[in-house]
Structures are given as C-alpha cells and as structure tokens.
Amino acid sequence: MIKKFPFLSLFLTMFCLLLSGLTPHIAQAQSSEEMTQHAEVTLLPSAPYFEAGQTYRLGVLVDMEPEWHIYWRYGGETGLPPEFIWSLPDDFAKPEISWPRPEYIEYNTIINYGYHDETVLFADINVPADYQGDVLDIDLDFEWLICKEICVPEFGNYKLSLPSKNAYDGAPFSADPRLDTYWAQVPQPLNGDVNFEAKDFTFTITLNPDEALFSRIMNMKDNGEKIFFAPYDWGWMKNSSEPSVYANQDEQTVSLRYPRGRRMFDTLENAAGVLVFSKDGKSIDGYEISGEIQKTLGATQAAIEGLPTAMPNEDISAAPIELAATADGSAKLTLLNALAFAFIGGLILNLMPCVFPILSLKALSLIKHANEPYKVALSGGLAYSAGVILSFVAIAALMIALQSGGAQIGWGFQLQDRNVLYVLTLLMFLIALSLIGALNINQVLPSKITNIGQNKANNEGLSGAFFTGLLATLVAAPCTAPFMAGALGFAATQPAFAALSIFAMLGAGLAFPYFILCAIPALRKALPKPGAWMEGFRQFLAFPMFATVIWLGLTLVKQDNYLFLMPLLSAVLATAFAVWLIARQPKSLFGKGLKGILMILALSLIILTPHKFEAYVMNDTQSEESTAHSAMGEHAAFSQVALKRALASDASQPIFVYLTADWCITCKVNERRVLNTDDITNLFAEHNVLVFKGDWTKRNSDITEYLTLFDRNGVPLYVYYGPADQATGVRPAPVILPQLLSFNHFTSLF
C-alpha cells in the first residue's frame, strides 16, 4: 500500500514533523524488567475482629516517595486510578471504596487528580448476616500507576486474616491513627441545593450553600483559597481550566463555569463529583455533590444568562452582563446546512491572499501538463484533493483532541505554535529558492514528495500534487472566509465524526476548482500553451513565495516581541548557505570532507535555533486597564472582564470589539482597508465609540472563550454593542459584522 501510494507515507511523516510541537508532553507509563516500587502499601485494620451482618472498614495505606503521586478514583486527563482485585468468600459483595478528597495535579496543560506523599483509601466490606466462618481471609491484588517525571505501573498482593467476634482472643489492639486522619478527608454531602447545566460550550455548577460556606467562598481571595470541581467521570467539562466563579449575594448562590467537555450532548444525564477547596496547591476541604444535568442547546446560547464573565476564581461579585445575544432558534444550523456552508467557504478560500502562493504552484504544474492524457490529469487532481482533504481532517482531529484535553485553542491554532511557524518559514524559503532556480528541490527533498521541475506527471508527480495539497491546507487553515464561521462554530458542538465531516467538506471546497480544471478537458484546453515563457513564469512565482516567507517570519518573531528576529534570520542565512553547499561538487577528498563539516554546522544551526533560544513568555491575557494607540485612536486591550465593566459603567457609550491575529490575512486586509483609516477614526470619535482589540496571535484562553459565545472557532470577529435605549436603559443585542468589512458596514450602525 505504501509503495502504491508513496505520497500517503510522506503526508504522515510531514504532518507529524510539522505539528509535533503542538501536543503537550504527557508522562507515559513505562515498564521495566527490574520493577522498582516507589510506594509502600499496607493494609490497616480498623477493628480486631469482624461481626456477621456488619460492615468492616479496611484502610489501604499508600506511602509514596517524595514528589511521586498516585491518582484518585477519576484520574483526570491522563491518570489511571488504583485497581482493587479482591479475593473474598463467594457470598461477599464487592467492597465499596471511599476516597479522600483529591489534589489538583497540573503538568503543563494536563490536569489530573490524585495524591502526593501518602493517603489511605477505605474499603467497606459488608459481611453477610449468615456468614459462619471464624476467620475472614482478605486477599487483595492492588495495582496502581505512580508518577513523577515518568509514570510507572506498580502492583502487589496483600493479605489479612481477621477473627470473628466469637473467635477473638482479646489480644490488645490499637487502630492506626491515620485511619481517622484520612477518613476525615473523605468528602461529605454538601448541605445545600446543587444544579448542573450544560449548554453549547459551557458546563455550569450552581450551588445554594449554607451561610457559612457562602461566606467562605466570598472570602476565598482574601484567604488565599481556590475552588475546583473534581468530577467522577470524563466528558462533562474540560478539566484543564480553572472555573470562572460567580456569586449572587441576593439569592446566595455560587456558580462555577467550565468549558463543556467532549461527551455527546444527548448522553449528558447526571453528574457527580467533589467540590474541593485548595490552598497553596494542597486540598484542604471537600464536599460531595451530584444531580441531574439540565441541557440547553442553542446556536448562540453559550453565554450564561444572568452571570458575569470573570477571570478564574476572582471578581466573583461583578454585575450580571450578557456578552452575546440569546438565540431565537431560527438561526440554528443543521448538519446538512453546515456541510454546504463549509464547502462554499472552502471555495472562497481560493480567493484569499494567504492561499495564492501555494495555489500558484499548482497553476504552474497544470499549465506544464496541460497536454497530458486525461487519466494523468485526473489522477493529479485527485492526488491534490486528497492532500487537501486529508490534511484538513488531520488538523481538525488534532484540534479536537487537544480541546478534549482542555486546551483553549481554535481554528488556525497551528500558526500559534513557534515550531510549526519555524518549519513552515524555512520550507517556503526552500521552495522559493527552487522556483527561482537557485536550488534543485529534489536534492533536498526526495522526488517522491515534490513535482516541482518535473518534466512529466508520473507517480512521483502524484506525490508532489498530494504534498502541495498539504502545504495549501497548512497555510489556508488560519483564513476564515464568509460562510465558514457558522459551519466551524456548528462543528464545535458536534460529535467527532460529524465535526470531521464538516472539515472534510471545507477541504473539498478548497480543492474543487483545481479538481474541476483537471477533470474537464475543455477547461484544460483553454489554458495557455506550454512554451519558453514557462521558465520566466516559474521564476516569477518565487516572489509571492518569498512574500509568504516574510509573512510567516513576521508572524513568528512577533510572537516573542521580535526577540526571535535575529535567530530566525541566522537560520535563514544558514539555509541559504546549505543550499549553496548542495550545488558544490568538490573533487578532492579534503573538499568533500570540508563540505560535509560545513553542512553539519549549517543544519545544526537550523535545527538547534528554536530549541536553544529562550522565548519571551507573554501573559496569557492582557491587562484590562491597559490601552494602546493605533490609527483608530486609543483602543483598550481586550479581556472579558474589561468588556463587562465597560458595558456596565456607561450604558450610553457604543463599544466595538475586534479580534485579530498577525497570521490572519483577512484581519490585516480589513485593518488596512477599513479599520486603520481616517474615516473610521473620525466616525468613532464623533460617536464616542470605545474600541477593544484582542490579539489572538498567541494562544489566549480568554479570547477563545469569547469566540465560542458567538459560535466562532477563529478570527476575525467584529462585534458592535450599541448604546442603551434612552427609555428602557437596555442595550440592544450585539451586532456581528461581516468578516470582510467595508466603511458602509459602520455607517449603518449609527
């Protein structure tokens, strides 16, 4: 299969290389021929004897080495809970396990729940009333996963023989004091009502606690405490996000809001878990809560009605303000509508400036092979389409997997990663050098992955078509065209198969024009005839490719406030030097050796540059108090908290929010043509419009969450909040402006 379709193996290889920097480093379980126990397990009896018809409580003490941890009953995103395998008399039921409250264990962006140092797990063994034995033999095979920087599976067999009450000899007995210590940490039911609510993108837990607990939550910030919900099962919520906490003092209710997890909406029935208070990374109190999940599914109902949007675990007394309008039900998409919109959006992507340099490669190839047999042309169109569609699906699958792990990302996330941008920049530079004639690309990349410069469309040409489809997807993916926003927002609410189908249709739309040219002979005949002009045309196409290199490079260095500019330019210089070396063919042994040494040095510089450079880490969210100057005048740095305050402080002031990114070509075109013009500056000044600008060039969970309120999975997003009605004092519903802006769109608002 690989030999028959060589471009498939190439795609898998390139995709893994380009996107390897996006996946979080998860500690993997590893086996060893010489097992090393990092925890000591001991059975702790709670009484010297058992009684028929009564429950005997057995403690399982796990004493861990420093900094090692085991997992709770639900281990979280990557953790596995301990497993109890009992050997008891036949008429005994399986013991019920009680778990002390867990700790919140964070590794990069991965969130798990477990225990450090030591803990005691409790097994309640119900002894049948008709049990006649004088001795109860307890045999436990106990298995656990213990982790530090790596994770190691460990196990052991533990036995305990207990006499019956009648057979007990009266020997002195003293229970281990750790039984009482850790039993006190087993969460008890919350004294108060609990409500669970699932919406399109949010999972909210609303509590009505007693006065003492409500006061404690209100004073968490002063006491240095935090609160989180540890669920008993996966998929209700995304664990890798601390909750946003809100309080309603009039009704004495507290709400914890999480992004909703990946469990299918229809399967959400009941939820249960532990509400944990923590301080300095240690859990200090816990309450068990459970209840039925109320479900509300609507196109734009992800905004929590009556709740403010706050940063995690702070600003919980803010006034209720809605950021997004409630859906009226008429705008709901069906899967068929979403597929159609995705296909149309993919078609329009062909017109986006960010896609043109890649498509120009296919235009050159199509003209070169215009007179090839129909079968060859059709095969090339199918190979290119396969590259586009499969890479769209692969990127979407990775995005869904990372979102399921709690990552706050959206469409175009690959250009928020430095490693991907770095590889793409140098790859585009190599292709541009090849087009201008400075490099034979087949000397750098195997001919099976590129048909640039090929004289005929053979199987290697098919691989090149597939590879070009992959490149087109990687560069086109961040662009958002009309019709795409609704389809991508709908995909975010669907199960994995439906979501991937939408992304596949998006890829089909992008590939469709080229496929039609290949599939319809009459259209191919309308193309210019091949000739000597082709060489000049091929060299001309190098310049839009160099422009793409500049665009990707600027996007990369701006992520680190231009601190990466010199390392990137050094890597580009090393790449050009390596290209020059490739063309040299020294004849002496000394010359060949020198060439090899220089090539190793150049490649080492290219490979080590992104790993040795210490990036400047920007804050995840900008200060809501900060402002910056632009051609639009003063604008405030976007955050949901700042927007809430602005909406509440002056209801008569119009507010305009725009979310952008340096790698979003549509965003930059709108800024150059419309937003950063004197006409807009004067118009906003005339109507006293407050402008919030959100920069999504780097990952920003606050912006990602705000995008979901409007069923968006990427930028640009333009939202206008009009002034309140003078009679009612109520602001109208926010207006979402088109993704391709004009000045008339703004004049119609005032």
C-alpha positions in Angstrom: 0.0 0.0 0.0 2.8 2.4 0.9 4.6 1.7 -2.4 1.4 2.2 -4.4 0.7 5.5 -2.7 4.0 6.9 -1.6 2.5 10.3 -1.0 0.5 8.9 1.9 3.6 7.9 3.8 5.1 11.3 3.1 2.0 13.1 4.3 2.0 11.2 7.6 5.7 11.9 8.1 5.5 15.6 7.3 2.3 16.1 9.3 3.9 14.6 12.4 7.1 16.7 12.0 5.2 20.0 11.5 2.7 19.5 14.3 4.8 17.7 16.9 5.3 20.9 18.8 1.6 21.3 19.4 0.9 18.3 21.5 1.5 18.6 25.2 4.2 16.3 26.8 2.3 13.6 28.5 4.1 11.4 31.0 4.0 7.9 29.6 3.7 4.7 31.6 6.8 2.7 31.1 7.7 -0.9 32.0 11.0 -2.1 33.3 12.3 -5.6 33.6 13.5 -4.7 37.1 10.4 -3.2 38.8 11.1 -0.5 41.4 8.4 0.2 43.9 8.0 3.9 44.5 5.2 3.4 47.0 4.7 1.1 50.0 1.2 -0.3 50.6 0.0 -1.6 53.9 -3.5 -2.9 55.0 -4.7 -1.1 58.1 -7.5 -2.9 60.1 -10.0 -0.7 61.8 -11.0 -3.3 64.5 -9.5 -6.5 65.9 -12.4 -8.7 64.7 -15.4 -8.7 62.3 -19.1 -9.3 63.0 -21.6 -11.1 60.8 -24.2 -8.7 59.4 -21.9 -5.7 60.0 -19.6 -3.6 57.8 -15.9 -3.9 58.3 -13.8 -0.9 57.3 -10.3 -1.7 56.0 -7.7 1.0 55.2 -5.3 0.7 52.4 -2.3 2.9 53.2 -0.2 4.1 50.2 3.1 5.7 51.4 4.8 7.3 48.4 8.4 8.5 47.8 8.8 12.3 47.9 7.3 14.1 44.8 5.7 10.9 43.4 1.9 10.7 43.2 -0.9 8.3 42.5 -4.4 9.0 41.2 -7.9 9.5 42.5 -11.0 7.5 41.6 -11.1 9.5 38.4 -7.5 10.2 37.4 -8.2 13.1 35.1 -7.0 13.5 31.6 -4.1 11.0 31.6 -4.2 9.4 35.1 -5.4 5.9 35.9 -6.9 5.2 39.3 -5.7 2.3 41.5 -7.4 -1.0 40.9 -8.7 -3.3 43.6 -8.9 -7.0 42.8 -10.4 -8.9 45.8 -10.5 -12.5 46.7 -13.2 -13.0 49.3 -15.7 -15.7 50.2 -18.2 -16.4 47.4 -21.2 -14.8 49.1 -19.4 -11.5 49.8 -20.2 -8.4 47.7 -17.5 -6.3 46.1 -16.3 -3.8 48.8 -17.2 -0.2 48.3 -14.2 2.2 48.1 -14.2 5.6 49.8 -11.6 8.2 48.6 -10.2 11.2 50.4 -10.5 14.5 48.6 -8.0 14.7 45.7 -5.3 17.3 44.9 -5.3 19.3 41.7 -2.3 18.0 39.8 -1.2 20.0 36.8 1.5 19.0 34.3 1.9 21.6 31.5 -1.7 21.9 30.4 -2.7 18.5 31.6 -4.9 18.3 34.6 -5.2 15.2 36.8 -6.5 14.4 40.3 -4.6 12.4 42.8 -2.4 12.2 46.0 1.1 13.0 47.0 3.2 11.7 49.9 0.7 9.4 51.5 -3.0 8.6 51.6 -5.4 6.0 52.9 -8.1 4.5 50.7 -11.0 2.9 52.5 -12.8 -0.4 51.6 -16.1 -1.2 53.3 -16.5 -5.0 53.4 -20.1 -6.0 54.1 -20.1 -9.3 56.0 -23.3 -11.3 55.2 -25.5 -12.0 58.2 -25.4 -15.7 57.6 -21.6 -15.9 57.4 -20.5 -18.7 59.9 -16.7 -18.6 59.5 -14.5 -18.0 62.5 -11.9 -16.4 60.2 -12.2 -13.9 57.3 -9.3 -14.1 54.9 -8.9 -11.0 52.9 -6.7 -11.2 49.7 -6.1 -8.1 47.7 -4.3 -7.7 44.4 -3.6 -3.9 44.3 -2.4 -2.2 41.2 -1.6 1.5 40.8 0.1 4.0 38.5 2.6 6.2 40.2 4.2 9.2 38.5 6.8 11.9 38.9 8.5 12.9 35.7 7.7 9.5 34.3 4.8 7.1 35.2 5.4 3.6 36.4 2.8 0.8 36.9 3.2 -1.0 40.2 1.4 -3.8 41.9 1.4 -6.1 44.9 -0.5 -8.8 46.8 -1.7 -8.1 50.3 -3.4 -10.4 52.8 -5.1 -10.1 56.1 -6.8 -12.6 58.3 -9.5 -11.4 60.8 -11.1 -13.5 63.5 -14.8 -13.3 64.2 -16.1 -11.6 67.3 -16.6 -15.0 68.9 -13.2 -16.3 68.0 -11.3 -13.2 69.0 -8.8 -13.9 71.8 -9.0 -10.5 73.4 -5.4 -9.5 72.5 -4.7 -5.8 72.8 -5.5 -3.8 69.6 -5.0 -0.2 68.7 -6.1 1.2 65.3 -3.6 3.2 63.3 -4.3 6.9 63.9 -4.0 7.6 60.1 -7.4 5.9 59.7 -9.1 8.7 61.5 -6.9 11.4 59.8 -7.8 10.3 56.3 -11.4 9.3 57.0 -11.9 13.0 58.0 -10.8 13.9 54.4 -13.4 11.8 52.7 -15.9 14.4 51.4 -19.4 14.5 52.9 -22.5 15.6 51.0 -22.9 19.3 50.5 -25.5 20.9 52.8 -27.5 22.8 50.1 -29.0 22.6 46.7 -26.9 21.8 43.6 -27.8 22.4 39.9 -25.8 21.2 36.8 -26.4 22.9 33.5 -24.9 22.1 30.1 -25.0 24.5 27.1 -23.4 24.6 23.7 -19.9 25.4 25.1 -20.3 25.7 28.8 -20.9 23.5 31.9 -22.1 25.3 34.9 -22.5 24.1 38.5 -24.8 26.3 40.6 -24.7 25.9 44.4 -27.1 27.2 47.1 -24.9 26.6 50.1 -25.5 27.4 53.8 -24.5 30.8 55.0 -21.1 29.7 56.4 -20.0 28.1 53.1 -21.3 31.0 51.1 -19.2 33.4 53.2 -16.2 31.2 52.8 -16.5 31.3 49.0 -16.9 35.1 49.0 -13.7 35.5 51.0 -11.6 33.0 49.1 -9.4 35.6 47.5 -8.6 37.2 50.9 -7.9 33.8 52.4 -5.7 32.6 49.6 -8.1 29.7 48.7 -9.3 28.4 45.4 -12.1 26.1 44.5 -12.5 23.5 41.8 -14.8 20.6 40.9 -13.3 17.1 40.6 -15.7 15.0 38.5 -16.3 11.3 39.0 -16.3 10.8 35.2 -14.9 12.3 32.0 -16.5 14.5 29.4 -18.9 16.7 31.3 -16.3 19.6 31.4 -12.8 20.4 30.3 -10.5 19.7 33.3 -7.6 21.9 32.1 -9.3 25.1 33.0 -9.9 26.6 36.5 -13.6 27.6 36.8 -14.9 31.1 36.5 -16.7 31.7 39.8 -19.7 33.9 40.2 -21.8 34.9 43.3 -25.3 36.3 43.6 -25.5 37.8 47.0 -29.2 38.5 46.8 -30.1 34.8 46.2 -26.9 33.5 48.0 -25.9 31.3 45.1 -22.5 30.5 43.7 -21.8 29.3 40.1 -18.7 27.6 38.7 -18.5 27.7 34.9 -16.2 25.4 32.8 -15.9 24.9 29.1 -18.0 21.9 28.2 -16.3 18.6 27.6 -16.4 16.3 24.6 -19.1 13.9 25.8 -22.0 13.8 23.3 -24.8 16.3 24.3 -27.5 13.7 24.2 -25.7 11.4 26.7 -25.5 14.1 29.4 -27.8 12.9 32.2 -26.4 13.0 35.7 -23.2 14.5 37.1 -21.4 13.8 40.4 -18.1 14.7 41.9 -16.3 16.6 44.7 -16.2 20.3 45.3 -12.7 20.9 46.6 -11.1 23.9 48.4 -7.4 24.2 47.9 -4.6 26.5 49.3 -1.0 26.6 48.1 -1.6 23.6 45.9 -3.0 21.4 48.7 -6.6 20.3 49.1 -8.0 21.5 52.5 -11.7 20.7 52.3 -14.2 18.9 50.1 -17.9 18.3 49.6 -19.6 15.6 47.5 -22.2 16.9 45.0 -24.4 15.2 42.5 -27.6 15.9 40.4 -29.3 15.8 37.1 -27.9 17.8 34.2 -30.2 20.4 32.7 -29.5 20.7 29.0 -30.0 23.8 26.8 -28.7 23.6 23.2 -28.9 26.7 21.0 -26.8 28.2 18.3 -25.6 31.1 20.4 -26.7 30.2 24.0 -23.2 29.6 25.3 -23.4 32.9 27.1 -24.5 32.3 30.7 -27.7 34.3 31.2 -27.6 36.4 34.3 -23.9 35.6 35.0 -20.9 37.9 34.6 -17.8 36.7 32.8 -14.8 36.8 35.1 -11.3 35.6 35.3 -10.9 32.2 37.1 -11.6 32.3 40.8 -11.7 36.1 41.1 -14.0 39.1 40.6 -17.0 37.0 41.7 -19.2 39.8 42.7 -19.4 41.5 39.3 -22.8 42.6 38.0 -24.6 40.3 35.5 -23.9 41.4 31.9 -24.6 39.3 28.8 -21.9 39.4 26.2 -23.8 37.5 23.5 -27.4 37.7 22.4 -29.7 34.7 23.2 -30.6 32.6 20.2 -34.1 32.9 18.9 -34.0 29.4 17.5 -34.3 30.4 13.9 -30.6 30.6 13.3 -29.8 27.0 14.2 -27.9 25.1 11.7 -28.4 21.5 10.6 -25.6 19.2 9.7 -26.6 19.5 6.0 -26.5 23.3 6.2 -23.1 23.2 7.9 -21.7 20.9 5.2 -23.0 23.2 2.5 -21.6 26.3 4.2 -18.2 24.6 4.7 -18.0 23.7 1.0 -18.8 27.3 0.0 -16.3 28.6 2.5 -13.7 26.3 1.1 -14.4 27.6 -2.4 -14.0 31.2 -1.3 -10.7 30.3 0.5 -9.2 30.0 -3.0 -9.5 33.8 -3.3 -7.8 34.5 0.0 -4.3 36.2 -0.3 -2.8 33.6 2.1 -3.5 30.7 -0.3 -2.4 32.3 -3.5 1.4 31.5 -3.3 0.7 27.8 -2.8 -2.0 27.6 -5.5 0.4 29.2 -7.9 2.5 26.1 -7.7 -0.5 24.0 -8.9 -1.2 26.6 -11.6 2.3 26.2 -13.0 2.0 22.4 -12.8 -1.4 22.4 -14.5 -0.1 24.6 -17.4 3.0 22.5 -17.8 1.0 19.3 -18.1 -2.0 20.7 -20.0 -1.5 18.3 -22.8 -1.0 15.1 -20.8 -3.6 12.3 -21.2 -6.9 12.7 -19.4 -6.1 9.9 -16.9 -2.9 11.6 -15.8 -4.6 15.0 -15.3 -7.4 13.4 -13.4 -5.0 11.5 -11.2 -3.2 14.7 -10.4 -6.4 16.4 -9.4 -7.4 13.5 -7.2 -4.0 13.5 -5.5 -4.1 17.2 -4.8 -7.7 16.9 -3.5 -6.7 14.0 -1.3 -3.8 16.1 0.2 -6.1 19.0 0.9 -9.0 17.0 2.4 -6.9 14.5 4.5 -4.7 17.3 5.9 -7.8 19.4 6.8 -9.3 16.3 8.6 -5.9 15.6 10.3 -5.5 19.2 11.6 -9.1 19.2 12.8 -8.7 15.8 14.5 -5.6 17.2 16.4 -7.5 20.3 17.3 -10.4 18.3 18.7 -8.1 16.0 20.6 -6.3 19.0 22.2 -9.6 20.7 23.0 -10.8 17.4 24.6 -7.6 17.6 26.7 -8.6 21.1 27.9 -6.5 23.2 25.6 -8.1 26.6 24.8 -7.5 26.7 21.1 -9.4 27.3 17.9 -9.1 27.0 14.1 -5.7 28.3 13.0 -4.0 27.0 16.2 -1.0 25.6 14.3 0.2 29.1 13.4 0.1 29.9 17.1 3.0 27.5 17.6 6.6 28.7 17.1 7.9 25.3 16.0 5.3 25.0 13.2 5.9 28.5 12.1 9.6 28.0 12.1 9.4 24.8 9.9 6.9 26.4 7.5 9.0 29.6 7.1 12.2 27.6 6.1 10.2 25.2 3.9 8.6 28.1 2.0 12.1 29.6 1.7 13.4 26.4 0.1 10.5 26.2 -2.3 11.1 29.9 -3.3 14.8 29.2 -3.9 13.8 26.2 -6.1 11.3 28.3 -8.1 13.9 31.0 -8.8 16.4 28.4 -10.0 18.9 28.6 -7.1 18.1 25.1 -5.8 17.1 21.8 -7.3 14.5 20.9 -4.7 15.0 17.2 -5.4 18.5 17.5 -3.9 16.9 18.5 -0.6 13.6 16.6 -0.6 13.0 13.2 -2.3 11.4 13.5 -5.7 8.5 11.5 -4.4 7.3 14.4 -2.4 7.5 17.2 -5.0 6.8 17.5 -8.7 8.4 21.0 -8.9 10.6 20.9 -12.1 9.3 17.5 -13.2 9.2 17.0 -16.9 6.2 14.6 -16.8 3.4 13.8 -14.4 4.4 10.3 -13.1 3.8 8.6 -9.8 6.3 11.0 -8.2 4.2 13.8 -9.7 1.2 12.5 -7.9 3.1 12.5 -4.7 4.1 16.1 -5.4 0.4 17.0 -6.0 -0.5 15.5 -2.7 2.3 17.3 -0.9 1.2 20.6 -2.4 -2.3 20.0 -1.1 -0.8 19.5 2.3 1.0 22.9 2.1 -2.1 24.6 0.8 -4.0 23.4 3.9 -1.4 24.4 6.4 -1.3 28.0 5.1 -5.0 28.3 4.2 -6.3 26.9 7.5 -6.0 30.1 9.5 -8.0 32.1 7.0 -11.7 32.4 7.7 -13.9 33.1 4.7 -17.6 34.0 4.5 -19.9 31.0 5.3 -17.1 29.3 7.2 -17.8 30.9 10.6 -21.2 29.3 11.1 -20.0 25.9 9.9 -16.9 25.9 12.1 -19.0 27.0 15.1 -21.5 24.3 14.5 -18.7 21.7 14.2 -17.5 22.7 17.7 -20.8 21.4 19.2 -20.9 18.1 17.3 -19.5 14.6 17.9 -16.1 13.9 16.4 -17.4 12.2 13.2 -19.8 15.0 12.3 -17.2 17.7 13.1 -14.6 16.0 11.0 -17.1 15.6 8.1 -17.5 19.4 8.2 -13.8 20.0 8.0 -13.5 17.4 5.2 -16.1 19.3 3.2 -14.2 22.5 3.8 -11.1 20.9 2.3 -13.3 19.6 -0.6 -14.3 23.2 -1.3 -10.7 24.4 -1.4 -9.6 21.6 -3.7 -12.7 21.8 -6.0 -11.6 24.4 -8.5 -8.3 22.7 -9.3 -10.0 19.3 -9.5 -12.6 20.6 -12.0 -9.8 22.0 -14.2 -8.2 18.6 -14.2 -11.4 16.7 -14.7 -12.9 18.7 -17.6 -10.8 18.6 -20.8 -12.4 21.7 -22.3 -11.2 23.8 -19.4 -7.7 22.4 -19.7 -7.6 23.2 -23.3 -8.4 26.9 -22.5 -5.2 27.2 -20.6 -2.1 28.8 -22.2 0.1 26.6 -24.3 3.4 25.5 -22.7 6.4 27.2 -24.1 9.6 29.0 -23.3 7.7 31.6 -21.3 7.2 28.9 -18.6 10.7 29.4 -17.2 10.1 33.1 -16.6 6.6 32.4 -15.2 8.1 29.8 -12.8 10.8 32.2 -11.6 8.1 34.9 -11.2 6.2 32.7 -8.8 9.2 32.7 -6.5 8.4 36.2 -5.4 4.9 35.6 -3.9 6.6 32.7 -2.2 9.3 35.0 -0.8 6.4 37.2 0.3 4.9 34.3 2.1 8.3 33.7 3.8 8.2 37.3 5.0 4.7 37.0 6.3 5.3 33.7 8.2 8.6 35.1 9.5 7.0 38.2 10.9 4.2 36.2 12.4 6.9 34.1 14.1 9.0 36.9 15.5 6.1 39.0 16.7 5.1 36.1 19.0 8.2 36.9 21.0 8.2 40.7 20.7 10.8 40.4 17.9 13.3 38.8 20.2 13.4 35.8 17.8 14.2 38.0 14.8 18.0 37.5 14.9 17.8 33.7 15.5 15.3 33.4 12.6 17.5 35.5 10.2 20.5 33.4 11.2 18.6 30.2 10.4 17.5 31.7 7.0 21.2 32.5 6.3 22.2 29.0 7.3 19.5 27.6 5.0 20.8 29.7 2.1 24.3 28.6 2.8 23.3 25.0 2.9 21.6 25.4 -0.5 24.8 26.8 -1.9 26.8 23.9 -0.5 24.5 21.4 -2.0 25.3 22.7 -5.5 29.0 22.4 -4.9 30.6 19.2 -6.2 34.2 19.1 -4.8 36.5 16.5 -6.4 39.2 16.3 -3.7 38.8 14.3 -0.5 39.6 17.4 1.5 36.9 19.4 -0.3 34.3 16.7 0.3 35.2 16.5 3.9 35.0 20.3 4.3 31.6 20.3 2.6 30.3 17.7 5.0 31.6 19.6 8.0 30.0 22.8 6.8 26.7 21.1 6.0 26.6 19.6 9.5 27.3 23.0 11.1 24.6 24.7 8.9 22.0 22.0 9.7 22.9 22.1 13.4 22.2 25.8 13.5 18.9 25.3 11.7 17.8 22.5 14.0 19.0 24.0 17.3 17.9 27.6 16.8 14.3 27.2 18.1 15.3 24.9 20.9 18.2 26.9 22.3 16.5 30.3 22.0 14.8 31.3 25.3 11.4 32.7 24.2 9.9 35.7 25.9 6.7 34.5 27.6 3.9 36.9 27.2 1.0 37.0 29.7 -2.0 34.8 28.6 -4.4 37.7 29.0 -3.6 41.4 28.7 -4.4 43.8 31.5 -7.9 45.2 31.1 -6.7 48.6 32.2 -4.1 49.0 29.5 -4.6 50.9 26.3 -2.6 51.3 23.1 -2.5 53.8 20.3 -3.4 52.9 16.8 -4.7 54.5 13.7 -8.1 54.1 15.1 -7.1 56.2 18.1 -6.9 54.8 21.7 -8.1 51.2 22.0 -8.3 49.1 25.1 -6.7 45.6 25.3 -9.5 43.1 25.2 -10.5 40.9 28.1 -14.0 39.7 29.1 -13.7 41.4 32.5 -12.8 44.7 30.9 -15.6 44.5 28.4 -18.1 43.6 31.2 -17.0 46.7 33.2 -17.3 48.9 30.2 -20.8 47.7 29.3 -21.9 48.2 32.9 -20.2 51.5 33.6 -21.7 53.7 30.9 -24.7 52.3 29.0 -24.8 55.2 26.6 -21.3 54.5 25.1 -21.1 52.4 22.0 -18.5 49.7 22.1 -16.7 48.0 19.3 -14.7 44.7 19.8 -12.4 43.3 17.1 -10.4 40.1 17.5 -7.4 39.7 15.1 -4.1 37.8 14.7 -0.9 38.6 12.9 -1.2 35.4 10.8 -4.8 36.2 9.8 -4.6 37.8 6.3 -8.3 38.6 6.3 -7.8 40.5 9.5 -4.9 42.5 8.1 -6.7 43.4 4.9 -9.7 44.7 6.9 -7.3 46.7 9.1 -5.5 48.2 6.2 -8.6 48.9 4.0 -11.1 49.9 6.7 -10.2 49.9 10.4 -7.0 51.8 10.3 -8.3 54.6 8.2 -9.1 58.3 9.0 -12.7 57.7 8.0 -13.2 55.1 10.8 -11.1 57.1 13.3 -13.3 60.2 12.7 -16.5 58.2 12.8 -15.7 56.5 16.1 -14.5 59.8 17.6 -17.8 61.5 16.5 -19.9 58.8 18.2 -17.5 58.3 21.2 -17.0 54.6 20.4 -14.9 52.6 22.9 -12.7 50.1 20.9 -11.4 46.8 22.4 -8.8 45.0 20.4 -8.0 41.3 21.1 -4.8 39.8 19.7 -5.0 36.1 19.1 -1.6 35.7 17.5 -0.6 33.7 20.6 -2.9 31.4 22.4 -5.3 33.3 24.7 -7.9 31.3 26.5 -10.0 34.4 27.3 -10.3 35.3 23.6 -11.0 31.6 22.7 -13.9 31.5 25.2 -15.3 34.8 23.9 -15.2 33.5 20.4 -17.3 30.5 21.4 -20.0 32.9 22.7 -20.7 33.8 19.1 -20.3 30.3 17.7 -16.9 31.1 16.2 -13.8 28.9 16.1 -11.4 31.5 14.8 -10.7 35.1 13.8 -11.6 37.7 12.6 -14.6 38.6 14.8 -16.2 42.0 14.9 -18.9 42.8 17.4 -20.7 46.1 18.0 -22.5 46.9 21.2 -24.9 49.8 20.6 -25.9 52.4 23.2 -28.8 51.6 25.6 -32.3 52.7 24.7 -33.0 56.0 26.5 -36.5 54.9 27.5 -35.7 51.4 28.8 -32.0 51.8 29.6 -31.3 48.4 28.0 -28.7 47.9 25.3 -29.8 46.2 22.1 -28.4 42.8 21.2 -24.8 42.9 20.0 -24.3 43.1 16.2 -21.8 40.7 14.5 -20.3 42.5 11.5 -19.2 40.6 8.3 -15.7 39.1 8.1 -15.0 41.2 5.0 -15.5 44.8 6.1 -16.4 48.0 4.3 -16.9 51.5 5.6 -20.7 51.3 4.9 -21.0 48.5 7.5 -20.1 51.0 10.2 -22.1 54.0 8.9 -25.2 51.8 9.1 -24.7 51.2 12.8 -25.1 54.9 13.8 
